[in-house]
Amino acid sequence: MPEIIGHKEIVEDLKKLGSEQKLSHGYIFFGSSMVGKRTVAQALAKFLEKQEFAPWTEGEAMHDAKVIDLEFAKYLDPNIKNSVGIDAVREIKNFLFQKPNTSSRRTAIIDECEMLTTEAQNALLKITEEPPPSSLLILATNDLDALLPTISSRLQKIYFGTVSEKVIAAWLAEEHGIAKKTAEESAKKAHGKPGLALRLLKDEDLKEARASAEKLFKLIPDKRRDFVKKLLEDEGFNFGKLLDAMILYVAANRRPFDVAQGSFSLSNSEKEKIAQWHKFLALRQNVANYNLNPKLQLEALL
């Protein structure tokens, strides 16, 4: 079951706005992956419907809330690979324009909305221009720049920062029974991402892929080619998994935005990291859609 770790001020502000019927028609929850954006969005929807600020459990009936993500998009169109298309946005429109059953709002959550196609974003823009009074649209994204500026300007933005290692380690130990030392090590590797800290302990494939990604980045350029060759020789090699781990590694080593100071200025090295991150994201999408040569793609990137 998902849990909210950290973000106390955001939670209290949203609860207050919800209780006083002062929520905006739409929000963008932005920040690093696996810090709790989707979890808080689900909790807000449940608060509006059931007066309990907690993520809904698997199988729990929610009459006035819907999550749209890549899995849902593939359900609508099995032929899509790694994007959320216009069919999903049509589903959102149909859902939001119905009157709520038990909640004060019909809440649609689009997770990883950076996966929306241009066509889907243009359709979504029309919803944001004239939203139904009883609707609430929440977009969760790791990449604010991937959204059309016209969409971004119409929705209020809430930044989700990383969570302290101490809080993550305590959560792993107390709620998941992880030994203190192991919990602290995982919290440190997760760079402030509770979801990643737990996955690093539970997902063996991710642990292995992340170790490979970390080693690959730390090797000098002349040594990387030999390491890539060794990886490809493994019969169980999964290019997509490695790219996922590389994306997480690059994202984890980026400096968070200084939102407290209202500053989004970045050094040249940070800009290079973000450019590299975008290249990995683009390649990850292409891997899902096309039959690419892993060796050539990795050598070109690194």
Rosetta blueprint (number, residue, H / E / L):
1 M L
2 P L
3 E L
4 I L
5 I L
6 G L
7 H L
8 K H
9 E H
10 I H
11 V H
12 E H
13 D H
14 L H
15 K H
16 K H
17 L H
18 G H
19 S H
20 E L
21 Q L
22 K L
23 L L
24 S L
25 H L
26 G E
27 Y E
28 I E
29 F E
30 F E
31 G E
32 S L
33 S L
34 M L
35 V L
36 G L
37 K H
38 R H
39 T H
40 V H
41 A H
42 Q H
43 A H
44 L H
45 A H
46 K H
47 F H
48 L H
49 E H
50 K H
51 Q L
52 E L
53 F L
54 A L
55 P L
56 W L
57 T L
58 E L
59 G L
60 E L
61 A L
62 M L
63 H L
64 D L
65 A E
66 K E
67 V E
68 I E
69 D L
70 L H
71 E H
72 F H
73 A H
74 K H
75 Y H
76 L H
77 D L
78 P L
79 N L
80 I L
81 K L
82 N L
83 S L
84 V E
85 G L
86 I H
87 D H
88 A H
89 V H
90 R H
91 E H
92 I H
93 K H
94 N H
95 F H
96 L H
97 F L
98 Q L
99 K L
100 P L
101 N L
102 T L
103 S L
104 S L
105 R L
106 R E
107 T E
108 A E
109 I E
110 I E
111 D L
112 E L
113 C H
114 E H
115 M H
116 L E
117 T L
118 T H
119 E H
120 A H
121 Q H
122 N H
123 A H
124 L H
125 L H
126 K H
127 I H
128 T H
129 E H
130 E L
131 P L
132 P L
133 P L
134 S L
135 S E
136 L E
137 L E
138 I E
139 L E
140 A E
141 T E
142 N L
143 D L
144 L H
145 D H
146 A H
147 L L
148 L L
149 P H
150 T H
151 I H
152 S H
153 S L
154 R L
155 L L
156 Q E
157 K E
158 I E
159 Y E
160 F E
161 G L
162 T L
163 V L
164 S L
165 E H
166 K H
167 V H
168 I H
169 A H
170 A H
171 W H
172 L H
173 A H
174 E H
175 E H
176 H H
177 G L
178 I L
179 A L
180 K H
181 K H
182 T H
183 A H
184 E H
185 E H
186 S H
187 A H
188 K H
189 K H
190 A H
191 H L
192 G L
193 K L
194 P H
195 G H
196 L H
197 A H
198 L H
199 R H
200 L H
201 L H
202 K H
203 D L
204 E H
205 D H
206 L H
207 K H
208 E H
209 A H
210 R H
211 A H
212 S H
213 A H
214 E H
215 K H
216 L H
217 F H
218 K H
219 L L
220 I L
221 P H
222 D H
223 K H
224 R H
225 R H
226 D H
227 F H
228 V H
229 K H
230 K H
231 L H
232 L H
233 E H
234 D L
235 E L
236 G L
237 F L
238 N L
239 F H
240 G H
241 K H
242 L H
243 L H
244 D H
245 A H
246 M H
247 I H
248 L H
249 Y H
250 V H
251 A H
252 A H
253 N L
254 R L
255 R L
256 P L
257 F L
258 D E
259 V H
260 A H
261 Q H
262 G L
263 S E
264 F L
265 S L
266 L L
267 S L
268 N H
269 S H
270 E H
271 K H
272 E H
273 K H
274 I H
275 A H
276 Q H
277 W H
278 H H
279 K H
280 F H
281 L H
282 A H
283 L H
284 R H
285 Q H
286 N H
287 V H
288 A H
289 N H
290 Y L
291 N L
292 L L
293 N L
294 P H
295 K H
296 L H
297 Q H
298 L H
299 E H
300 A H
301 L H
302 L L
